[in-house]
Every structure is written in structure tokens, then in C-alpha cells.
Amino acid sequence: MLYRIASIDAYLEDHRPVEFFGLYWHFVDIVWVFLFPLFYLV
């Protein structure tokens, strides 16, 4: 992914890798919103 970011105009035609990367981190954030209170409040 870093290689594609470094190359010029890498994401002008295909935005899916960036969208998948964003969806992955949103999923991780949502999981931690539930896991963090579960570990510390229970």
C-alpha cells in the first residue's frame, strides 16, 4: 500500500484499497468501543 501511495496518480482510478483500509480501521474502532468498557467495567 505504501508503494501505491508513493507512486504518482496511484489512486485516481481505483479507490477500493483506500476504502477497504478505512473500513478495516472503522471496524477495529467499533470493536474497541465495546471491548474497552467490557474489560475495565466487568
C-alpha positions in Angstrom: 0.0 0.0 0.0 2.9 2.4 0.7 4.2 1.7 -2.7 0.9 2.7 -4.3 0.7 5.9 -2.2 4.3 6.8 -3.2 3.6 6.4 -6.9 2.1 9.3 -8.7 -1.7 9.1 -9.5 -2.0 5.7 -7.9 -5.5 6.1 -6.6 -7.1 8.3 -9.2 -8.8 5.4 -10.9 -9.2 2.8 -8.2 -10.3 3.9 -4.7 -11.1 0.5 -3.3 -7.9 -0.2 -1.4 -8.2 3.1 0.4 -11.9 2.4 1.2 -11.1 -1.1 2.4 -8.3 0.3 4.6 -10.7 2.8 6.1 -13.4 0.2 6.6 -10.9 -2.0 8.4 -9.9 0.7 10.9 -13.5 1.7 11.5 -14.2 -2.0 12.3 -11.2 -2.0 14.7 -12.5 1.2 16.4 -16.0 -0.2 16.8 -14.7 -3.4 18.3 -12.6 -1.4 20.8 -15.5 0.7 21.8 -17.2 -2.4 23.1 -14.1 -4.3 24.3 -12.6 -1.5 26.4 -15.5 -1.0 28.7 -16.1 -4.7 28.9 -12.5 -5.3 30.2 -12.5 -2.4 32.6 -16.0 -2.4 33.9 -16.6 -6.1 34.4 
